[in-house]
Amino acid sequence: MSNERIVRYTAEELLRKLATGELKSETDWARVDAMTEAEIERAIAEDPDADIPDPDWENAVLVVPPSKTPISIRLDADVLAFFKEGGAGYQRRINAVLRSYMDHTLKRRSKRKPNAAE
């Protein structure tokens, strides 16, 4: 595990930090500006990280999420605070935990039921 501190910025924050000099770009922009289109294309062609294969969409399946039903629910204050600490999307995270519990419970139930065909 790295000891580096990981931070997140929006694109707008990064542009502002670059513009104010708070963040320095490690790119040699003068060198890039001096390159011809042919040199840039050759550099991209020689870069192994630039060769990103096209995704295979042949077996793609459209998944339509189930509709949501607005409800009122009472949660313990510390439980709600825990989910809200993660920022926006806390309701989706609560839903994901409940769905995981539901899936697990249904799977256990189906293992307990004797097969009707036997």
Sequence and secondary structure as in RCSB ss.txt:
>XXXX:A:sequence
MSNERIVRYTAEELLRKLATGELKSETDWARVDAMTEAEIERAIAEDPDADIPDPDWENAVLVVPPSKTPISIRL
DADVLAFFKEGGAGYQRRINAVLRSYMDHTLKRRSKRKPNAAE
>XXXX:A:secstr
   S      HHHHHHHHHHTSS   S HHHHHHS HHHHHHHHHH GGG       TT                
 HHHHHHHHHT TTHHHHHHHHHHHHHHHHHHHHHHHS  TT 
